[in-house]
Amino acid sequence: MSGNKLKSELPIPSDVRSDKNARELIRAWAAHHGLHCSLSVDNWGENERIGWGILLTDIVRHVADAMQQQKGWDKSETIHEIRRVFNAELDSPTADPSGKLHRPQ
């Protein structure tokens, strides 16, 4: 590992680099048997909850598309299974979030 870049760090899409208004909203890692996240909140003002809902659903659609491309899995079946697990996990979490909010300096 050199500097702060991890060997498994994902590339930034080229369309993002060309948008001067682009901003990173979420980073997530599987480490030490758990999920670790960095989040940028307060991006949508009064619509913050709606914005995160749309962001999460868009991520699910991107995952389903990637699974279809890489594994040949049906997109609607993948979305259905992710939704099933998502709702079950929200109703009965297997882990509670911990940590604290750090504001950018």
Secondary structure by P-SEA (a helix, b strand, c coil): ccccccccccccccccccccccccccccccccccccccccccccccaaaaaaaaaaaaaaaaaaaaaaaaccccaaaaaaaaaaaaaaaaacccbbbbbbbbccc
